[in-house]
């Protein structure tokens, strides 16, 4: 049995994850329950690496789990990935450089943390050139909090969009408040459905696998300076 912290950025993602928890109890900004023999605490982080780091750190300090799973959606930076595909992070690119992540069975990819949605082909190509196959918005902050405390981290995502490679009404491209609100509503609905249908059903297997994985987060390695450009993502 393990104590496992699940962290997700969006309310829709977190809500979809509660469907696999038995003995569900709602608490604060998240929930608690069980998956098989494992005790799970689910915390919603909010979007962005800063919130990811701060709220993961608070959750770790308040509960001391055995391991952390960062769960949610991601954008595809390569055409081989399609909406609904589930992948786990083999490596994570962010402000701290490149970090190797603990492995799980299944499709392993390099993921880059960005600070805003990727909706342009040029930005998609730039991030792919760094060696990333998928992008998301909080995992590097989660990684930092876990690394500071020596807690193992696994990152599992389901592809929600093509990150600007094709027109997508759920991505906030238009100017003005109304287009942004409409896109956010569409994306939240999509994220809930994808996490519930494609990611959540596989969690019991991955929980058992992760709980038996020895070792901690791998060392940081240098990546292209483009990843540190404060004017762009990440």
Number of C-alpha atoms within 10 A of each C-alpha: 13 17 18 23 23 26 28 28 24 19 19 20 25 26 17 19 24 20 12 18 20 14 10 15 13 13 11 7 11 19 20 19 18 19 19 15 12 16 17 23 24 26 24 23 25 17 18 20 26 19 18 26 21 16 20 27 19 12 20 19 12 9 12 14 19 16 22 26 22 25 25 32 31 29 27 28 29 16 9 8 19 15 15 20 18 23 24 23 26 19 21 24 28 25 20 17 18 22 24 16 23 20 18 19 11 10 13 18 17 22 32 32 25 23 18 13 18 26 20 14 14 12 18 23 16 15 24 19 13 16 17 22 23 29 31 27 27 27 35 28 24 27 28 23 23 21 16 9 12 14 18 23 25 22 26 23 26 27 27 24 27 25 26 21 19 11 13 15 14 20 21 20 17 11 8 9 9 10 16 16 13 15 17 16 13 15 20 17 13 18 26 20 17 24 26 21 15 16 23 20 14 13 18 17 12 17 21 16 13 23 17 11 13 8 10 15 18 15 11 15 11 10 17 13 10 14 22 15 11 10 6 12 22 23
